């Protein structure tokens, strides 16, 4: 993929999008590759791995299909990762089953061609059959229902918190700051150039197309591109990227019980989160508490000298003071 050439119109139309399907696909990658990024994700994997293995053992064709489709050779089959819908871009994230229907609707010949690219050659005989998109969609539906949907409200808050943080960076310092740590290989090169990765692919011109940024909580990511029109035009591209580790790792945000008893659970969770500067909007998205509650907690913490605040552009950012750091460390966080 190398780098993309984008212009002001492309950036003006760019959006951060919440996608339940992308979150589920990223979770499937964790289940398949057994590659947890932190202790909380390891506990999640240990909880759901036995059922996932049992399901694949009962369906050998899908068990053979999944590693091919998910990029065993570092290329994911295109039909598995559609760009989130226009409705998702407008509304903040399409519903899971609406997104999944697009995978189910993939023609068999299109899916087979995508899989051959991902597999870098002819497919095994067992995969030369119709219905492969249905198999992938059925597996994603199972992962959503069994392993993602029960935890979706928390995951969504983490994703929205990441969006709040990056849109704040965007308003204060532009796209270079907002994209700075999305992925180790991604960076703004200047002169309308966005480096997507370090692979030796020819540059692509995205002039006039829409560029979506889609955060997920697992530590993984990929590039999605709409299929080209007859004239070669591609209308939408998406960069799926992992949320900030501080946000996505629940144990980092959990307040120690002793601190919760001292300050109250809500106030303690706010103090623990402020190891890096955050706005009230960011804290609301991450904690799930109301704006009024977060505001009251911050006032008490400010009055006690446990947090400080500073203005950054149009935002007010709160952060732990040295006294707050000492208190949190003393409680074992």
C-alpha positions in Angstrom: 0.0 0.0 0.0 3.0 2.4 0.5 1.6 5.9 0.7 -1.5 7.6 -0.4 -1.8 11.0 -2.0 -4.7 13.0 -0.6 -5.8 16.6 -1.0 -7.8 19.0 1.1 -11.1 17.8 -0.2 -10.3 14.2 0.8 -9.3 15.3 4.3 -12.4 17.5 4.6 -14.6 14.5 3.8 -12.7 12.1 6.2 -14.5 10.7 9.2 -13.9 8.6 12.3 -16.4 5.8 12.3 -17.6 3.2 14.8 -18.1 -0.2 13.2 -19.4 -3.3 15.1 -18.4 -5.5 12.2 -14.8 -4.2 12.3 -14.7 -4.8 16.0 -15.9 -8.3 15.5 -13.5 -9.1 12.7 -10.6 -7.8 14.9 -11.8 -10.1 17.7 -12.0 -13.0 15.3 -8.3 -12.3 14.5 -7.4 -12.5 18.2 -9.3 -15.9 18.5 -7.7 -17.3 15.4 -4.1 -16.1 15.9 -4.3 -16.5 19.7 -2.4 -13.2 20.1 -3.7 -11.3 23.1 -2.1 -7.8 23.5 -2.6 -7.4 27.3 -3.8 -9.4 30.3 -7.5 -8.4 29.9 -7.5 -9.6 26.3 -5.7 -12.8 27.4 -8.5 -13.4 29.9 -11.1 -12.8 27.1 -9.3 -15.2 24.8 -9.1 -17.9 27.5 -12.8 -17.5 28.1 -13.9 -17.9 24.5 -11.1 -20.0 22.9 -12.5 -23.4 23.9 -15.9 -22.7 22.3 -14.2 -21.2 19.2 -12.0 -24.3 18.8 -15.0 -26.5 19.2 -17.0 -24.7 16.6 -14.1 -25.0 14.0 -13.6 -28.6 14.9 -17.2 -29.3 13.9 -16.8 -27.4 10.6 -13.5 -28.4 8.9 -14.2 -26.3 5.7 -14.6 -23.1 7.8 -11.5 -24.1 9.8 -9.5 -24.3 6.6 -11.1 -21.1 5.2 -10.4 -18.8 8.1 -6.6 -18.6 8.0 -6.7 -18.1 4.3 -9.3 -15.3 4.5 -7.7 -13.5 7.4 -4.3 -13.1 5.8 -2.0 -15.9 6.7 0.3 -14.4 4.1 -0.3 -10.8 5.4 -3.2 -10.0 3.0 -6.8 -10.2 4.1 -9.3 -11.3 1.5 -11.1 -8.1 0.4 -14.7 -9.3 0.8 -14.1 -10.1 4.5 -13.3 -6.4 5.4 -15.8 -4.2 3.5 -15.5 -0.4 4.0 -18.1 0.6 6.6 -21.3 1.9 5.0 -22.1 5.5 4.2 -24.8 5.3 6.9 -22.2 4.2 9.4 -20.1 7.3 8.5 -23.0 9.6 9.0 -24.5 8.0 12.1 -21.4 7.0 14.0 -21.5 3.3 13.1 -23.8 1.0 11.1 -25.5 -1.8 13.0 -23.7 -5.1 12.9 -26.2 -7.1 10.9 -26.5 -4.4 8.2 -22.7 -4.5 7.8 -22.7 -8.3 7.8 -25.2 -8.5 5.0 -22.7 -7.0 2.6 -20.3 -10.0 3.2 -23.2 -12.5 2.7 -24.0 -10.8 -0.6 -20.6 -11.3 -2.1 -20.7 -13.4 -5.3 -18.9 -16.7 -5.0 -16.6 -15.9 -7.9 -15.6 -12.6 -6.3 -14.9 -14.3 -3.0 -12.8 -17.0 -4.6 -10.7 -14.4 -6.5 -10.1 -12.5 -3.3 -9.1 -15.7 -1.5 -6.6 -16.6 -4.2 -4.9 -13.2 -3.8 -4.8 -13.7 0.0 -3.5 -17.3 -0.4 -1.0 -16.3 -3.1 -2.1 -19.0 -5.4 -4.7 -21.7 -6.1 -7.0 -22.6 -3.3 -7.1 -26.0 -1.7 -9.7 -28.3 -3.3 -11.9 -28.2 -0.1 -12.4 -24.5 -0.7 -13.4 -24.8 -4.4 -17.1 -24.7 -3.5 -19.9 -22.2 -3.3 -21.1 -20.5 -0.1 -17.7 -19.4 1.3 -19.0 -15.8 2.1 -21.9 -17.4 4.0 -19.5 -19.4 6.1 -17.4 -16.4 7.0 -20.5 -14.4 7.8 -21.9 -17.2 9.9 -18.6 -17.3 11.9 -18.5 -13.6 12.4 -22.1 -13.6 13.5 -21.2 -16.3 16.1 -18.2 -14.3 17.3 -20.4 -11.2 17.7 -23.2 -13.0 19.5 -21.0 -15.1 21.9 -17.9 -12.9 22.5 -18.4 -9.3 21.4 -22.1 -8.2 21.9 -22.2 -8.9 25.6 -19.3 -6.5 26.1 -20.2 -4.1 23.3 -21.3 -1.1 25.5 -17.9 -1.0 27.2 -16.1 -1.5 23.9 -18.1 1.2 22.3 -17.2 3.7 25.1 -13.5 2.9 24.6 -13.8 3.4 20.8 -15.7 6.6 21.2 -13.2 7.9 23.7 -10.5 7.3 21.1 -12.5 9.2 18.5 -13.0 12.1 21.0 -9.2 12.2 21.7 -8.2 12.2 18.0 -10.8 14.7 16.9 -9.6 16.9 19.6 -6.0 16.5 18.3 -7.3 17.2 14.8 -9.0 20.5 15.8 -5.9 21.6 17.7 -3.0 20.5 15.5 -4.3 19.1 12.3 -4.2 15.6 10.7 -0.5 15.1 11.4 -1.2 15.1 15.1 -4.4 13.1 14.9 -2.7 10.3 12.9 0.6 10.3 14.7 0.2 7.1 16.7 -2.6 5.3 14.8 -0.1 2.7 13.6 3.7 2.4 13.9 4.1 2.5 10.1 1.6 5.3 9.5 2.6 8.9 9.5 1.9 12.1 7.7 4.8 12.8 5.2 3.7 16.3 4.1 3.0 17.4 0.5 -0.4 15.7 0.6 1.2 12.3 1.3 -0.1 9.8 4.0 2.2 6.8 4.6 -0.1 3.9 5.3 2.6 1.2 5.7 6.2 0.5 4.7 5.5 -2.1 2.0 6.8 -1.5 -1.5 3.5 -0.8 -3.2 3.0 2.0 -5.8 1.5 5.2 -4.4 -2.3 5.7 -4.8 -4.2 8.9 -5.5 -7.2 9.3 -3.3 -8.2 12.7 -4.7 -12.0 13.2 -4.2 -12.6 9.9 -2.4 -13.7 9.5 1.2 -11.3 8.3 3.8 -12.7 6.7 7.0 -10.7 6.0 10.2 -12.2 3.1 12.2 -10.9 2.3 15.7 -11.1 -1.2 17.2 -10.2 -2.3 20.7 -8.0 -5.4 19.8 -4.4 -4.5 18.9 -4.7 -5.0 15.2 -5.7 -3.2 12.0 -6.0 -3.3 8.2 -6.8 -1.3 5.1 -10.2 -1.6 3.4 -11.0 -0.3 -0.1 -14.2 -0.2 -2.1 -14.2 -2.1 -5.3 -13.4 0.1 -8.3 -16.0 1.3 -10.7 -15.8 0.4 -14.4 -13.7 3.5 -14.9 -11.3 2.5 -12.1 -12.7 5.1 -9.6 -12.6 4.0 -5.9 -15.0 6.1 -3.8 -14.1 5.1 -0.2 -11.2 3.8 1.7 -10.9 2.9 5.4 -8.0 2.6 7.8 -8.9 0.3 10.7 -6.6 0.9 13.6 -6.2 -0.1 17.3 -7.4 2.2 20.0 -4.9 3.8 22.4 -3.6 1.0 24.7 -4.3 3.1 27.7 -8.0 3.2 26.7 -8.4 -0.4 25.5 -6.9 -2.1 28.5 -9.6 -2.2 31.1 -7.4 -3.0 34.1 -5.6 0.3 33.6 -8.8 2.2 34.1 -10.1 0.1 37.0 -9.7 1.9 40.4 -8.2 -0.1 43.3 -10.8 -1.0 45.8 -9.1 0.9 48.6 -9.0 4.0 46.4 -12.7 3.6 45.5 -13.6 3.3 49.2 -11.7 6.5 49.9 -12.9 8.7 47.1 -16.0 6.9 45.8 -15.9 4.5 42.8 -16.8 7.1 40.1 -14.3 9.7 41.4 -11.6 7.1 41.8 -12.0 5.9 38.2 -11.7 9.4 36.9 -8.5 10.0 38.9 -7.0 6.7 37.6 -7.7 7.6 34.0 -6.0 10.9 34.3 -2.5 9.5 34.0 -2.6 11.3 30.6 -4.5 14.5 29.9 -8.1 14.1 29.0 -11.1 16.4 28.4 -14.5 16.0 30.2 -16.0 14.7 26.9 -13.2 12.1 26.7 -13.9 11.0 30.3 -17.6 10.8 29.8 -17.1 8.6 26.7 -14.6 6.3 28.5 -16.3 6.0 32.0 -19.9 5.9 30.8 -20.8 8.4 33.5 -22.9 11.5 32.8 -21.3 14.9 32.0 -22.7 16.3 35.3 -21.2 13.5 37.3 -17.8 13.8 35.7 -17.8 17.6 36.1 -18.6 17.2 39.9 -15.8 14.6 40.3 -13.3 16.9 38.6 -14.3 19.8 40.8 -13.7 17.8 44.0 -10.4 16.5 42.7 -9.3 20.0 41.6 -10.2 21.4 45.0 -8.3 18.6 46.7 -5.2 19.3 44.6 -5.2 15.8 43.1 -5.7 17.0 39.5 -4.7 20.1 37.5 -6.1 21.5 34.2 -4.8 23.4 31.3 -6.3 24.8 28.1 -5.2 23.3 24.7 -6.8 25.3 21.9 -10.6 25.1 22.5 -10.4 22.2 24.9 -9.7 22.1 28.6 -7.6 19.1 29.5 -7.4 17.6 33.0 -4.4 15.6 34.3 -3.2 14.1 37.6 -1.1 16.3 39.8 2.0 15.0 41.6 -0.2 14.5 44.7 -2.7 12.5 42.7 0.1 10.4 41.3 1.3 9.6 44.8 -2.2 8.7 46.0 -2.8 6.3 43.0 0.6 4.6 43.3 0.1 4.2 47.1 -3.1 2.3 46.4 -1.4 -0.1 44.0 -2.7 1.1 40.7 
